[in-house]
Amino acid sequence: MKKKLVKSKFDPNKTKVSLRLAIARLKLLQSKKNSINNTAKKEISILLENGKETSARIRVEQIIKEDYNIEVLEVLELLCELLISRYGLLIQSNDLDNSISEAVKSIAYAAPRYDIKELVDIHKALVYKFGIEINNVQYDNYGNEIHPKIYNFFKNETPSKTLVNKYLTEIANIYNVKWECPPEEEEKNRDEVNIF
């Protein structure tokens, strides 16, 4: 005799635990990625010191992407904290309250793009609670339903030459490597901000 699959219901306690576990996991991932990036920056400084600028440029693009990824993980952590602090609104009704809408839709948008079990569990709970419609955010993010850092990160755009030069300049400065930004790019980098 076949058993019927029973659709799980929204479990407020389990969802709250998943949110707390997600926060811990997101913090751990940020720390791990920061450590990996710091090692990679040291390796790039060696490439610059040895005159291998082309290799350094290619490698720094990955560091830039990972720095953005760390920012996204921080935003997801904050959104999970927001849902915990406004948990009453989350469990109160089946209508999505405006004050948690961006958090819910941003997590729903990001969760399938990460291999983080806790985010997947939260996503499932949110879909059960508010319906599959929370996944129907338009591709152009019309109405800014998704946090901009999350949405922009997943557009997978190549870093600009100016940003690559800023990173390389900063890495060279940190590790006392004699490297100068190409003259044609120097003018663009004068208003440089601290990126580390």
N, C-alpha and C positions, 0 to 999 in steps of 0.2 A: 504494500500500500504506500503510495506516494504521500509525503508530507507537503502541505501547502507552505509556501514561503510567506511568512507574516511580515508585513511592512512595519518597521519599527516606528514608534511614536517619538515625538520630541520629548526628550528627557532633560528637564531643566538642570538637575543636579549633575548629570553626566556632561552636559554642554559646558557648565561652569568649570568643571574639573578639566575638560579639554582646553578651555581658554587659558587656564592657569598653566597647564602643561605646555601649551603652545608658546606662551611668554617665556618660559624657561628654555625651551628648545630654540627659540629665535635668538635669545641672548647668547646661548652657547654657539650657535652658528655664526653670529656676528664676531664673536671673539676668535673663533677658528679662522674665519676668512681674513680678519685683520692680521692675524699672525702670519698667514700664508702670504698676504700682500706685502708685509714688511720684509719677509725673506726675499720675495720677488723684486722689491725695490732695491735691495742690496745687490742682487744679481744684475739688475739693469745698470746700476752705478759702475759695476765692473765692466760691463759691455761698453759703456760710454768712455771709461778710462782707457780701454783697449782700442778705441776708435771704431767700434762696431755699431755705429749710429742706426743703421737700417734695422738691425736685429733688435736694438733697444726700442725703436719706434713701434715695431710689431708687438713686442712684449708689453710695452706700456699700455697699449690699447686694452689688453686683457685686465690689467690693473685698474684702469678707468672703469671698465665694465663691472669688475668686482666691487669697486668703491660704490658705484650706483646700486649694486645688489645689496650691499651692506646697508645703505640708506633705506632701501625698500624693506629690508628685514626689520629695521628700526621702526618704520612707519607701521608695518603689520603688528609689531609688538605693541605700539601705542594704541592701535585700533582695537586690539584684543583687550587691553587695559580699559579702554573706553567702554567696550561692551560689558565688562565686569562692573565698572562703576555705574553703568546705567542698566543693570541687569533687570531691574523691575520693568523697564520699558520693553526690554527684549521678550520677556515672558508674559507680559500683560495682555496682549491681544495678537490676533493674526495679521493685523495691519501694521505695516512697517512705519514706525515713527520717524519723522524727518530728522530728529536729532541723532539717530543711529543709522540712518539710511546709507550715508557714505561709507561707514565702517562695514556694514553688512555687505554692500555691493562690492567694495574693494576686496574684502576677504574672499567673496564668491568669485571674483575675477582672478585673484592671485592663486588661490588654493590649488586648482588643477595644474598650475604651471610650476609648482614646487613639489618635491618629493618629501613632504613633511606630513607624517601621519596625523598629527594633531590638527593641522589646518584642514586636512581632508575630512576628518571627523566633524569639525566645526561647520565646514561647508555643507556636509550632508544634513546636519541638524538644522542649519539655516534654510536649506531648500525645503526640508520637511515643514518647518515652521511657517515660512513665508511663500512657499511655492516656487516652482521652477522659474518664474518670472524674474527672480533676482539675478538669474544668469543672462537675461536678455538685455544686457547693457549694449548700446549701439557701439559699433566699431570706432566711430569717430568721437566717442565719449561725449556726445551731445548732452548738454545739461550738467557736465562735470559730475557725473554720478560716481566716478572712480577717483580716488586720490590721485592728483597729477603725477607724483613721483612714481607711483605704481604703474599707472597707464603708460607714461613715457618710457619707463625702463623696458617694458615688454614690446616696444616698437622696434627694438634692436637696431638703432641707428649707429653708424660708425662715428666715433669721436672726431671732432674737427681737428685740423692740423694745429690750430691755435691751442686747443686744450692739450693735445699731445705735447706740444712745445712747453706749455706751462708745467706739466708733470715732469718732463725731462729736466727742465731748469731747476725745479724744486728738488728733485732727486740728486742732481749734481751738487746743489748747494748743501743739502743735508750731509752728503758723504764726501764733501770737499773734493769733488772731481772737477778738473778744468774742462768745462764744456760750455760752449756759447751757442745760444740760439742763432739759427741762420739769420743773416742781416735783413732779409726781406720780411722775416716774421717778427723781428725785434720790436718794430713800431707797434704791432698789435698787442704785444705782451707787456707794455709799459704799465698798464693799470692792473697788473697781476694781483690776484688775491691769494691768500694762503690756502692751499688746497689740501693740506695734511692736518 
